[in-house]
Amino acid sequence: MTEHKSTVDLSREELETAFEELTVHFDKTVRHLEHATRLLARQGIEQAQSLAWLKEIRHAAGATAPGISHREVCLLIRDMRQKAMEVQH
């Protein structure tokens, strides 16, 4: 195990080296946090887009009532697709 010295016991050179290492660690941590923040923002945008699409699908299916279930929406969409297929043929 590495023995840790008190900062009082370190030479100026050792303190400067420790500070440089700390700075490198800090910079890496900041870059990781910035990357994670960008990923979270992108995920939020994608989730908002998905919710907008879901709203459009529900509206197109006539499923705008607040209590309608996901299954009911799926059944409405399936019925609409079947009717559209019948009209095409």
N, CA, C and O atoms as a GROMACS GRO file, in nm:
protein
  356
    1MET      N    1   0.083  -0.117   0.000
    1MET     CA    2   0.000   0.000   0.000
    1MET      C    3   0.089   0.124   0.000
    1MET      O    4   0.195   0.126   0.062
    2THR      N    5   0.044   0.227  -0.070
    2THR     CA    6   0.120   0.352  -0.077
    2THR      C    7   0.099   0.433   0.049
    2THR      O    8  -0.014   0.451   0.096
    3GLU      N    9   0.209   0.480   0.101
    3GLU     CA   10   0.200   0.564   0.221
    3GLU      C   11   0.177   0.708   0.178
    3GLU      O   12   0.250   0.759   0.092
    4HIS      N   13   0.079   0.773   0.235
    4HIS     CA   14   0.047   0.911   0.200
    4HIS      C   15   0.120   1.005   0.296
    4HIS      O   16   0.118   0.986   0.418
    5LYS      N   17   0.181   1.105   0.238
    5LYS     CA   18   0.251   1.205   0.318
    5LYS      C   19   0.157   1.324   0.339
    5LYS      O   20   0.068   1.350   0.258
    6SER      N   21   0.179   1.393   0.446
    6SER     CA   22   0.108   1.518   0.470
    6SER      C   23   0.163   1.621   0.372
    6SER      O   24   0.280   1.616   0.334
    7THR      N   25   0.078   1.715   0.329
    7THR     CA   26   0.125   1.818   0.236
    7THR      C   27   0.238   1.901   0.297
    7THR      O   28   0.319   1.959   0.224
    8VAL      N   29   0.244   1.906   0.427
    8VAL     CA   30   0.351   1.979   0.495
    8VAL      C   31   0.485   1.911   0.468
    8VAL      O   32   0.588   1.978   0.461
    9ASP      N   33   0.484   1.777   0.453
    9ASP     CA   34   0.607   1.702   0.434
    9ASP      C   35   0.653   1.695   0.288
    9ASP      O   36   0.761   1.643   0.261
   10LEU      N   37   0.572   1.746   0.194
   10LEU     CA   38   0.605   1.738   0.052
   10LEU      C   39   0.693   1.856   0.009
   10LEU      O   40   0.680   1.968   0.060
   11SER      N   41   0.780   1.826  -0.085
   11SER     CA   42   0.863   1.934  -0.141
   11SER      C   43   0.778   2.013  -0.241
   11SER      O   44   0.669   1.971  -0.280
   12ARG      N   45   0.830   2.126  -0.280
   12ARG     CA   46   0.758   2.210  -0.377
   12ARG      C   47   0.736   2.132  -0.507
   12ARG      O   48   0.629   2.139  -0.566
   13GLU      N   49   0.837   2.059  -0.550
   13GLU     CA   50   0.828   1.980  -0.674
   13GLU      C   51   0.718   1.872  -0.661
   13GLU      O   52   0.642   1.851  -0.755
   14GLU      N   53   0.712   1.806  -0.547
   14GLU     CA   54   0.609   1.704  -0.524
   14GLU      C   55   0.469   1.766  -0.523
   14GLU      O   56   0.374   1.708  -0.575
   15LEU      N   57   0.458   1.884  -0.463
   15LEU     CA   58   0.330   1.955  -0.460
   15LEU      C   59   0.287   1.995  -0.602
   15LEU      O   60   0.170   1.982  -0.638
   16GLU      N   61   0.382   2.044  -0.681
   16GLU     CA   62   0.351   2.083  -0.819
   16GLU      C   63   0.308   1.962  -0.902
   16GLU      O   64   0.214   1.970  -0.981
   17THR      N   65   0.377   1.850  -0.883
   17THR     CA   66   0.340   1.727  -0.954
   17THR      C   67   0.201   1.682  -0.913
   17THR      O   68   0.120   1.645  -0.998
   18ALA      N   69   0.174   1.684  -0.784
   18ALA     CA   70   0.041   1.644  -0.735
   18ALA      C   71  -0.067   1.736  -0.791
   18ALA      O   72  -0.176   1.692  -0.828
   19PHE      N   73  -0.036   1.865  -0.796
   19PHE     CA   74  -0.133   1.962  -0.850
   19PHE      C   75  -0.159   1.935  -0.998
   19PHE      O   76  -0.273   1.940  -1.043
   20GLU      N   77  -0.053   1.908  -1.075
   20GLU     CA   78  -0.069   1.877  -1.218
   20GLU      C   79  -0.154   1.751  -1.237
   20GLU      O   80  -0.240   1.747  -1.326
   21GLU      N   81  -0.131   1.649  -1.155
   21GLU     CA   82  -0.210   1.526  -1.165
   21GLU      C   83  -0.356   1.552  -1.130
   21GLU      O   84  -0.447   1.498  -1.193
   22LEU      N   85  -0.377   1.634  -1.029
   22LEU     CA   86  -0.512   1.671  -0.989
   22LEU      C   87  -0.583   1.748  -1.100
   22LEU      O   88  -0.701   1.727  -1.126
   23THR      N   89  -0.510   1.837  -1.165
   23THR     CA   90  -0.566   1.916  -1.276
   23THR      C   91  -0.606   1.825  -1.392
   23THR      O   92  -0.712   1.844  -1.452
   24VAL      N   93  -0.522   1.727  -1.423
   24VAL     CA   94  -0.553   1.632  -1.530
   24VAL      C   95  -0.680   1.554  -1.495
   24VAL      O   96  -0.769   1.538  -1.578
   25HIS      N   97  -0.688   1.506  -1.372
   25HIS     CA   98  -0.806   1.432  -1.326
   25HIS      C   99  -0.931   1.519  -1.335
   25HIS      O  100  -1.037   1.474  -1.380
   26PHE      N  101  -0.918   1.643  -1.292
   26PHE     CA  102  -1.031   1.735  -1.294
   26PHE      C  103  -1.078   1.760  -1.437
   26PHE      O  104  -1.198   1.758  -1.464
   27ASP      N  105  -0.984   1.783  -1.530
   27ASP     CA  106  -1.019   1.806  -1.669
   27ASP      C  107  -1.091   1.686  -1.730
   27ASP      O  108  -1.189   1.701  -1.803
   28LYS      N  109  -1.042   1.565  -1.700
   28LYS     CA  110  -1.108   1.444  -1.750
   28LYS      C  111  -1.250   1.432  -1.694
   28LYS      O  112  -1.343   1.397  -1.766
   29THR      N  113  -1.265   1.461  -1.567
   29THR     CA  114  -1.396   1.453  -1.503
   29THR      C  115  -1.493   1.552  -1.566
   29THR      O  116  -1.609   1.519  -1.591
   30VAL      N  117  -1.447   1.673  -1.591
   30VAL     CA  118  -1.531   1.775  -1.654
   30VAL      C  119  -1.572   1.730  -1.793
   30VAL      O  120  -1.688   1.746  -1.831
   31ARG      N  121  -1.479   1.673  -1.871
   31ARG     CA  122  -1.513   1.625  -2.005
   31ARG      C  123  -1.617   1.514  -1.999
   31ARG      O  124  -1.710   1.511  -2.079
   32HIS      N  125  -1.602   1.423  -1.904
   32HIS     CA  126  -1.700   1.315  -1.888
   32HIS      C  127  -1.837   1.370  -1.851
   32HIS      O  128  -1.939   1.325  -1.904
   33LEU      N  129  -1.840   1.467  -1.761
   33LEU     CA  130  -1.968   1.528  -1.722
   33LEU      C  131  -2.032   1.602  -1.838
   33LEU      O  132  -2.154   1.594  -1.857
   34GLU      N  133  -1.952   1.673  -1.917
   34GLU     CA  134  -2.006   1.743  -2.034
   34GLU      C  135  -2.064   1.644  -2.134
   34GLU      O  136  -2.170   1.667  -2.190
   35HIS      N  137  -1.994   1.533  -2.156
   35HIS     CA  138  -2.042   1.429  -2.247
   35HIS      C  139  -2.173   1.369  -2.196
   35HIS      O  140  -2.268   1.351  -2.272
   36ALA      N  141  -2.177   1.337  -2.068
   36ALA     CA  142  -2.298   1.281  -2.008
   36ALA      C  143  -2.415   1.378  -2.018
   36ALA      O  144  -2.529   1.337  -2.042
   37THR      N  145  -2.388   1.506  -2.000
   37THR     CA  146  -2.492   1.608  -2.010
   37THR      C  147  -2.546   1.615  -2.153
   37THR      O  148  -2.667   1.627  -2.173
   38ARG      N  149  -2.457   1.608  -2.252
   38ARG     CA  150  -2.502   1.609  -2.392
   38ARG      C  151  -2.587   1.486  -2.422
   38ARG      O  152  -2.688   1.496  -2.490
   39LEU      N  153  -2.545   1.370  -2.370
   39LEU     CA  154  -2.623   1.247  -2.392
   39LEU      C  155  -2.762   1.258  -2.329
   39LEU      O  156  -2.862   1.218  -2.388
   40LEU      N  157  -2.768   1.313  -2.208
   40LEU     CA  158  -2.897   1.331  -2.141
   40LEU      C  159  -2.986   1.429  -2.219
   40LEU      O  160  -3.106   1.407  -2.230
   41ALA      N  161  -2.927   1.534  -2.270
   41ALA     CA  162  -3.005   1.631  -2.348
   41ALA      C  163  -3.059   1.565  -2.474
   41ALA      O  164  -3.176   1.583  -2.509
   42ARG      N  165  -2.976   1.488  -2.542
   42ARG     CA  166  -3.020   1.418  -2.664
   42ARG      C  167  -3.131   1.320  -2.630
   42ARG      O  168  -3.230   1.310  -2.704
   43GLN      N  169  -3.117   1.249  -2.520
   43GLN     CA  170  -3.219   1.153  -2.478
   43GLN      C  171  -3.351   1.225  -2.448
   43GLN      O  172  -3.458   1.176  -2.481
   44GLY      N  173  -3.341   1.342  -2.385
   44GLY     CA  174  -3.461   1.420  -2.356
   44GLY      C  175  -3.530   1.465  -2.483
   44GLY      O  176  -3.653   1.461  -2.491
   45ILE      N  177  -3.452   1.508  -2.582
   45ILE     CA  178  -3.509   1.550  -2.710
   45ILE      C  179  -3.577   1.432  -2.779
   45ILE      O  180  -3.687   1.446  -2.832
   46GLU      N  181  -3.512   1.316  -2.777
   46GLU     CA  182  -3.570   1.198  -2.840
   46GLU      C  183  -3.698   1.155  -2.769
   46GLU      O  184  -3.794   1.114  -2.834
   47GLN      N  185  -3.699   1.164  -2.637
   47GLN     CA  186  -3.819   1.128  -2.562
   47GLN      C  187  -3.932   1.225  -2.594
   47GLN      O  188  -4.047   1.183  -2.610
   48ALA      N  189  -3.903   1.352  -2.603
   48ALA     CA  190  -4.005   1.452  -2.638
   48ALA      C  191  -4.060   1.424  -2.777
   48ALA      O  192  -4.181   1.434  -2.800
   49GLN      N  193  -3.972   1.389  -2.870
   49GLN     CA  194  -4.018   1.357  -3.006
   49GLN      C  195  -4.107   1.233  -3.006
   49GLN      O  196  -4.209   1.230  -3.074
   50SER      N  197  -4.069   1.132  -2.928
   50SER     CA  198  -4.150   1.011  -2.918
   50SER      C  199  -4.287   1.041  -2.860
   50SER      O  200  -4.388   0.988  -2.907
   51LEU      N  201  -4.292   1.125  -2.759
   51LEU     CA  202  -4.420   1.162  -2.700
   51LEU      C  203  -4.506   1.239  -2.800
   51LEU      O  204  -4.628   1.222  -2.804
   52ALA      N  205  -4.443   1.324  -2.880
   52ALA     CA  206  -4.518   1.398  -2.983
   52ALA      C  207  -4.574   1.301  -3.087
   52ALA      O  208  -4.689   1.315  -3.130
   53TRP      N  209  -4.493   1.203  -3.127
   53TRP     CA  210  -4.542   1.103  -3.224
   53TRP      C  211  -4.657   1.024  -3.165
   53TRP      O  212  -4.757   0.999  -3.232
   54LEU      N  213  -4.644   0.985  -3.038
   54LEU     CA  214  -4.751   0.909  -2.973
   54LEU      C  215  -4.879   0.991  -2.969
   54LEU      O  216  -4.988   0.939  -2.993
   55LYS      N  217  -4.866   1.119  -2.939
   55LYS     CA  218  -4.983   1.208  -2.936
   55LYS      C  219  -5.048   1.214  -3.074
   55LYS      O  220  -5.171   1.209  -3.086
   56GLU      N  221  -4.965   1.225  -3.179
   56GLU     CA  222  -5.018   1.229  -3.315
   56GLU      C  223  -5.087   1.098  -3.351
   56GLU      O  224  -5.193   1.099  -3.414
   57ILE      N  225  -5.028   0.986  -3.312
   57ILE     CA  226  -5.087   0.854  -3.340
   57ILE      C  227  -5.220   0.841  -3.268
   57ILE      O  228  -5.318   0.796  -3.326
   58ARG      N  229  -5.222   0.879  -3.141
   58ARG     CA  230  -5.346   0.870  -3.064
   58ARG      C  231  -5.454   0.958  -3.127
   58ARG      O  232  -5.570   0.918  -3.136
   59HIS      N  233  -5.416   1.078  -3.169
   59HIS     CA  234  -5.512   1.169  -3.231
   59HIS      C  235  -5.564   1.110  -3.363
   59HIS      O  236  -5.684   1.112  -3.391
   60ALA      N  237  -5.471   1.058  -3.444
   60ALA     CA  238  -5.509   0.999  -3.573
   60ALA      C  239  -5.601   0.879  -3.555
   60ALA      O  240  -5.689   0.853  -3.637
   61ALA      N  241  -5.580   0.805  -3.446
   61ALA     CA  242  -5.663   0.687  -3.419
   61ALA      C  243  -5.794   0.724  -3.351
   61ALA      O  244  -5.877   0.638  -3.325
   62GLY      N  245  -5.813   0.851  -3.323
   62GLY     CA  246  -5.934   0.894  -3.253
   62GLY      C  247  -5.933   0.857  -3.107
   62GLY      O  248  -6.038   0.846  -3.044
   63ALA      N  249  -5.815   0.838  -3.052
   63ALA     CA  250  -5.800   0.794  -2.913
   63ALA      C  251  -5.756   0.911  -2.827
   63ALA      O  252  -5.650   0.904  -2.763
   64THR      N  253  -5.834   1.016  -2.824
   64THR     CA  254  -5.792   1.136  -2.751
   64THR      C  255  -5.846   1.141  -2.609
   64THR      O  256  -5.810   1.231  -2.532
   65ALA      N  257  -5.933   1.047  -2.572
   65ALA     CA  258  -5.986   1.046  -2.436
   65ALA      C  259  -5.874   1.016  -2.337
   65ALA      O  260  -5.789   0.932  -2.366
   66PRO      N  261  -5.871   1.083  -2.221
   66PRO     CA  262  -5.761   1.065  -2.126
   66PRO      C  263  -5.750   0.924  -2.068
   66PRO      O  264  -5.641   0.883  -2.030
   67GLY      N  265  -5.861   0.850  -2.058
   67GLY     CA  266  -5.855   0.720  -1.992
   67GLY      C  267  -5.831   0.603  -2.084
   67GLY      O  268  -5.834   0.488  -2.040
   68ILE      N  269  -5.807   0.629  -2.213
   68ILE     CA  270  -5.791   0.518  -2.308
   68ILE      C  271  -5.657   0.447  -2.284
   68ILE      O  272  -5.555   0.512  -2.263
   69SER      N  273  -5.659   0.316  -2.289
   69SER     CA  274  -5.538   0.238  -2.260
   69SER      C  275  -5.453   0.220  -2.385
   69SER      O  276  -5.498   0.244  -2.497
   70HIS      N  277  -5.331   0.178  -2.364
   70HIS     CA  278  -5.238   0.152  -2.475
   70HIS      C  279  -5.296   0.041  -2.564
   70HIS      O  280  -5.289   0.049  -2.687
   71ARG      N  281  -5.351  -0.060  -2.501
   71ARG     CA  282  -5.410  -0.172  -2.577
   71ARG      C  283  -5.524  -0.123  -2.665
   71ARG      O  284  -5.535  -0.165  -2.780
   72GLU      N  285  -5.608  -0.036  -2.612
   72GLU     CA  286  -5.719   0.016  -2.691
   72GLU      C  287  -5.668   0.096  -2.810
   72GLU      O  288  -5.724   0.088  -2.920
   73VAL      N  289  -5.562   0.174  -2.789
   73VAL     CA  290  -5.502   0.249  -2.900
   73VAL      C  291  -5.451   0.152  -3.006
   73VAL      O  292  -5.474   0.172  -3.125
   74CYS      N  293  -5.383   0.048  -2.963
   74CYS     CA  294  -5.330  -0.051  -3.058
   74CYS      C  295  -5.442  -0.118  -3.136
   74CYS      O  296  -5.430  -0.139  -3.257
   75LEU      N  297  -5.551  -0.150  -3.068
   75LEU     CA  298  -5.665  -0.212  -3.137
   75LEU      C  299  -5.728  -0.115  -3.237
   75LEU      O  300  -5.764  -0.156  -3.348
   76LEU      N  301  -5.740   0.012  -3.200
   76LEU     CA  302  -5.793   0.111  -3.293
   76LEU      C  303  -5.704   0.122  -3.417
   76LEU      O  304  -5.753   0.126  -3.530
   77ILE      N  305  -5.574   0.127  -3.395
   77ILE     CA  306  -5.480   0.138  -3.507
   77ILE      C  307  -5.488   0.014  -3.595
   77ILE      O  308  -5.487   0.024  -3.718
   78ARG      N  309  -5.496  -0.104  -3.534
   78ARG     CA  310  -5.508  -0.228  -3.611
   78ARG      C  311  -5.634  -0.226  -3.696
   78ARG      O  312  -5.631  -0.263  -3.814
   79ASP      N  313  -5.745  -0.184  -3.637
   79ASP     CA  314  -5.871  -0.176  -3.711
   79ASP      C  315  -5.860  -0.078  -3.827
   79ASP      O  316  -5.909  -0.104  -3.937
   80MET      N  317  -5.795   0.037  -3.801
   80MET     CA  318  -5.779   0.136  -3.907
   80MET      C  319  -5.693   0.081  -4.021
   80MET      O  320  -5.720   0.107  -4.138
   81ARG      N  321  -5.590   0.007  -3.986
   81ARG     CA  322  -5.503  -0.052  -4.089
   81ARG      C  323  -5.580  -0.155  -4.173
   81ARG      O  324  -5.566  -0.160  -4.295
   82GLN      N  325  -5.662  -0.237  -4.105
   82GLN     CA  326  -5.742  -0.337  -4.177
   82GLN      C  327  -5.839  -0.268  -4.273
   82GLN      O  328  -5.855  -0.311  -4.387
   83LYS      N  329  -5.904  -0.161  -4.226
   83LYS     CA  330  -5.998  -0.089  -4.312
   83LYS      C  331  -5.926  -0.026  -4.430
   83LYS      O  332  -5.977  -0.026  -4.542
   84ALA      N  333  -5.807   0.027  -4.406
   84ALA     CA  334  -5.729   0.087  -4.514
   84ALA      C  335  -5.689  -0.018  -4.617
   84ALA      O  336  -5.691   0.008  -4.737
   85MET      N  337  -5.654  -0.136  -4.571
   85MET     CA  338  -5.616  -0.246  -4.662
   85MET      C  339  -5.738  -0.289  -4.744
   85MET      O  340  -5.725  -0.318  -4.863
   86GLU      N  341  -5.856  -0.293  -4.681
   86GLU     CA  342  -5.978  -0.332  -4.752
   86GLU      C  343  -6.012  -0.229  -4.859
   86GLU      O  344  -6.054  -0.265  -4.969
   87VAL      N  345  -5.993  -0.102  -4.830
   87VAL     CA  346  -6.024   0.004  -4.925
   87VAL      C  347  -5.928  -0.004  -5.046
   87VAL      O  348  -5.970   0.021  -5.159
   88GLN      N  349  -5.803  -0.040  -5.022
   88GLN     CA  350  -5.704  -0.049  -5.130
   88GLN      C  351  -5.736  -0.162  -5.226
   88GLN      O  352  -5.706  -0.152  -5.345
   89HIS      N  353  -5.795  -0.268  -5.177
   89HIS     CA  354  -5.821  -0.386  -5.263
   89HIS      C  355  -5.952  -0.378  -5.323
   89HIS      O  356  -5.992  -0.467  -5.398
   0.00000   0.00000   0.00000
